[in-house]
Amino acid sequence: MEEEKKTSGKDEKGKMTVQEAGKKGGMKTAQTHGREFYEEIGHKGGQKVKELIEEGKEARSMSEEK
């Protein structure tokens, strides 16, 4: 009979879960870029959301006028 393979991620050398990989990548980014990097990308994201909301409001008002 064939043995079941364990899929916990830690039992097999070199394997990690998606959560572990994300945490590792996030910590490395924080070390290399610092707080200012996160502030900048957060601001850019907020501006994009604001822009999309305004576009949605304009599109809604145009469709209501028809």
Secondary structure, 3 states (H helix, E strand, C coil): CCCCCCCCCCCCCCCCCHHHHHHHHHHHHHHHHCHHHHHHHHHHHHHHHHHHHHHHHHHHHHHHHC
